[in-house]
Amino acid sequence: MQPFQFLVGIWETVLALPRWQGFVLVVGASLLVAKVVQVGGDVLVRRVTTRIPGRSTTSSSGPSTRRCT
């Protein structure tokens, strides 16, 4: 079995669907993968940044609201 034969089989299945169903399936799968990558990346960044020495572990939700006097 070739390395990408599995993906070719999936793509052939998508091509066998009516066009609108294939489109919805591809777009939906793409959005799902993007969300998984986003959440997974956020988790990894939080784990790595807590290990940086000299950095505070607290984070602000935006720019500071303190006024300079």
C-alpha positions in Angstrom: 0.0 0.0 0.0 1.4 3.4 -1.0 1.7 6.0 1.7 -1.1 8.3 0.4 -3.4 5.5 -0.8 -5.6 6.1 2.2 -6.0 9.8 1.4 -6.7 9.0 -2.3 -9.5 6.6 -1.2 -11.0 9.3 1.0 -10.8 11.9 -1.9 -12.4 9.4 -4.3 -15.3 9.0 -1.8 -15.7 12.7 -1.6 -15.8 13.0 -5.4 -18.5 10.3 -5.5 -20.8 12.6 -3.4 -23.0 15.2 -5.0 -21.1 18.5 -5.4 -22.8 20.4 -2.5 -22.3 17.5 -0.1 -18.6 17.2 -1.0 -18.2 20.9 -0.6 -19.9 20.9 2.8 -17.8 17.9 3.9 -14.5 19.5 2.8 -15.3 22.9 4.3 -16.6 21.3 7.6 -13.5 19.1 7.9 -11.2 22.0 7.2 -12.8 24.1 9.9 -12.7 21.2 12.3 -8.9 20.7 11.7 -8.3 24.4 12.0 -10.0 24.5 15.4 -8.1 21.5 16.6 -4.8 23.0 15.5 -5.7 26.4 17.2 -6.7 24.8 20.5 -3.8 22.4 20.5 -1.4 25.3 19.7 -2.8 27.4 22.6 -2.3 24.5 25.0 1.3 23.9 23.9 2.1 27.7 24.1 0.7 27.8 27.6 2.8 24.9 28.7 6.0 26.3 27.2 5.5 29.8 28.5 5.0 28.7 32.1 8.6 27.2 31.9 10.3 30.4 30.9 12.4 31.6 33.9 11.9 35.1 35.0 8.5 35.5 33.4 5.3 36.0 35.4 2.7 33.2 35.0 -0.2 35.7 35.2 -1.4 37.1 32.0 -3.5 40.2 31.3 -6.5 40.1 29.0 -5.4 43.2 27.2 -3.6 46.5 27.4 -2.9 47.9 30.8 -5.6 50.3 32.1 -3.2 52.1 34.5 -2.6 55.8 34.0 0.8 57.3 34.2 0.9 60.1 36.8 
